[in-house]
Structures are given as C-alpha cells and as structure tokens.
Amino acid sequence: MAQARSLPQSPAHRSPALPVESWRTRIKTSVLGYGLILPSLLVFLTFFYGPAIFLGYIAFFHWNIFSANSKFVGFANFITLFHQPIFWQSLLNTAYYVVVLVPVTALLALALALLLREGLNRGRGAISRAFIFLPHVTPVVATSIIWVWIFNPQFGLANTVLHFVHLPSLNWLESVHWALPSVMIYTLWHSVGLYTVLFLAGLASIPRSVIEAATTDGAKGWRMFKRIFWPMLGPITFFVIVLASINTMQTFSQIYTLTGGPHGGAGGPAFSTTTDSLLIYQTAFLYLHFSLASAMSIILFLLILILTLVQKWVADRYVFYR
C-alpha cells in the first residue's frame, strides 16, 4: 500500500515564525529610547541628583561659596549641630508640626470625602469638590500674604469671627503659643483639598457590588464605614499619611511668608515657628554656613526616610490590599 502523503498545512494552521531581532536593531532601539529620555535625564541630573551629590560632599567639608579651598572635617559639622540649642528647637517644632497636622489633615480630608461622596450620589457636590480643591492650586506666597491680614490682631478677620461668637481675641502670629498653630491652620486650608480628592478616588474604587451586598445585609452609617469603607481605604490612607508627612516635614514657604519673611525675622516670635527646613535656609543663605546647612539637610532626609519606613512597616501589618 502506498504511503499516504501528508496534506500541506494551510497558512492558518502554521505557527508564525517569530522575527529574530538582530543586535543592530536592539542597539538602535536602545539608542533611540535613551535619546528620547535624555532631556529629562539632564534635567534630573542638573537640578536633583547633581545638587544632592554635591550636598553630601560639602556636608563633610568646611566649604565656603566665596573660596575654592575646602577642608575635610569629617563629622565635625554634625557634632556642631548637636551642640546647637536652636537646632534641637527646630527639630521639636518640626515634630510638633507633623504630629498635630498630619492626623488632623487626614481625618478632615476623609470626612470631606465622605460628605462629597454622599452629595455626588445624590447629583450634587461637584461645585463643592471644586471649591475644596481650589486652595491647593493657589500660590502659597500670595495666599499666605492674604492670611497675614486674616491673622492680624487689630483688624483681622480671624479675631472678628472670635469677637462675633463672644470669644477673646488672639495675637495669632505674634504669640509664641499661637504662631505655629496659625501656620497649621493655613496649611490645613491649603492642602486638605488634595488629600480629599485622593480619598474620593479611593472611595470610587470600592466595588459597587460590595456596597450593595453590605446594604442588603443592613449595614449603614457608622457600621458601613467601619466594616466596608475603612478597611478598603487602607492603601489610600497609607499613601495620604506618607505624602502628608513628607510634605509637612519640608514645609517652608508658608512659614517664611506668614512669620515675616526677610523683613520680620522669619521663624519667630522667639524661634517658635523655626522648623528644620526654615533653619536650613537661614543657615545657608543668611549666615552662609553651607556645610552646616548641608548636614542639616542630610539629617532631615534621614528623619523622613526613617518615618516612611516605620509607616511602611505598620502598613504591611494592618493595611488590607484587595
């Protein structure tokens, strides 16, 4: 019997041959890719990584901007900082600023997001969402100048409101006890809109089927928030707290403007609003001690890194990722 001849496969049944990419093509693709991102890389190297490397260099030297000579001093700049009371005062002010402002900002943003969600579900709330986010996109320096007038102890709007509700007037930015809380009030007004929008995005990502199932089981109000919203908002809450902590620890513009700037001695009264970021600026650009300022910058970076790692450690144990 003659052997049956196998029928030729149709083109539809043939496995397509994968094109073999030559080394020349790979090189051209890589060169093209790096060429396209080269402008961005140059910007980062020039304004971010380059200054950061140079900062780490001069922190261990006695460096003067008006002299080309620099002397290696090791950890002497850090030791000098640890013997300066104003440096410890700036760290305490920064810690107080972060510990109070970050939780208040996160809680207020979450409350506003929940209120806006209810309004949006009922066909309202779009305008309110725009008004809440608007302060975040306004210039910090310009709005800080307006808030200087609001906090004016003689004719400011803040004391006018206190007088209207029969409360005693405050000195606000002129008081050692109220200057930093006044800056916190402005920062809360300026930044809460951003975190509110982030929480709104987190609420929108919760599956509708989960909410409908919980509603069918009778969950509503606080029970709905505790059992559904809060656990599923864990990742966005962690992101908000980390972002708010980093932004708050680096706060500079509003403190500088609200407390007087170059004319009124920023950081006062009596160093009550002198945070680490403000002291870095004053040390470098007012007193021209760039090496000490660089050492303070490294310490601030390490503090932010440690705080972020601690928050990450807590999040890995208590945050639910769906």
Beta strands, then each sheet from edge to edge (+ up, - down):
strand 1: 61-63
strand 2: 70-72
sheet 1: 1+ 2-
end
